[in-house]
Amino acid sequence: MARKKPHEDHVNHEAWAIPYGDMLVLLLALFVVMYAVSSVNEGKYRVLADSLQAEFSGAPKSINPIQFGEEQRGAEPDSQSSMMRQRSALTAGGPVAKKPDVAQMIQARLPMPLRASPDTMTGRGSGRAVSERQALEKMGQDIENALGDLVQKKLVRIRSSEQTLEVEIRADILFPSGSATLSDEARPVLGTVAGILARFPNPMRVEGHTDSMPISTPVYPSNWELSAARAASVLHLFAAKGIKPSRLSLAGFGEFRPVADNAAQEGRNRNRRVLIVVLARGGESVPMMPTAEANRPMEKDKIAATTQGIVQAELMP
């Protein structure tokens, strides 16, 4: 009798679909959990976290220490007890230390003045500043009224601020070209200015300026000497007109303080000028140059005036 052949089991070629479906379900569950975590409600999360902590850790412990025995009076509390009391006050809504004022902190870090002014201590500083500004405005108005024609022709310019009064006079009406000798037309103009300034006690500084055209003569080797000599000539005339020499000072800047472009003739005419700077009383501390100019290296830093008004500059090493 022939033996029967064993029945071969049917091979399932789609068995991969089951783990594939499980994997898709797991990925869907993962994305759902990630979305839920990303959009969690902070308030509900805190409530849930507190509930779980209370459930697993027990009731919250008191933050206030329990006193055993007699309390030691006069003993300083330790840092931990102090921190606990501060935290308890914050929780109970008790008094909280005031937040320091930012303005007070900045003021506390600023350096204190070396010496207090009597006007500041008595409260008269602002009134004195107003009177000084009024005095400078009065001087400027008187000079403008006296030299009205020259002001209209822009040969004389008057500028005023809280600390200074500047009277700018074109050198073309004061000196011949390449010279520091005052012309006959310049003396009445400067005499009028000196007569007005002599009535006030303010200190002043006379500045000489030139254009960029080079000069090289035995008397004026460069524009430094020429500008300083012109300032000295105006200074001597002011002293002769009754202004106290102790109020006067001079400076020669050569061509290094232009107010216009030296490439044009009009610009060079503007740069050739004498500037009379009247300072407020006590204004000797007003700087002679802006901060940016003061940082530039000076090639010549010593100028000495002779009795004839000629100034020679020495090159300092």
Secondary structure as UniProt FT lines:
FT   TURN            13..16
FT   HELIX           17..38
FT   HELIX           42..57
FT   TURN            73..74
FT   HELIX           79..92
FT   HELIX           102..109
FT   HELIX           118..122
FT   HELIX           125..146
FT   HELIX           148..152
FT   TURN            153..154
FT   STRAND          156..160
FT   STRAND          164..170
FT   HELIX           171..173
FT   TURN            177..178
FT   TURN            184..185
FT   HELIX           186..197
FT   TURN            198..199
FT   STRAND          204..209
FT   HELIX           223..240
FT   TURN            241..242
FT   HELIX           245..247
FT   STRAND          248..252
FT   TURN            254..255
FT   TURN            262..263
FT   HELIX           265..271
FT   STRAND          273..279
FT   TURN            281..282
FT   HELIX           283..285
FT   HELIX           291..294
FT   STRAND          302..305
FT   TURN            307..308
FT   STRAND          311..314
//
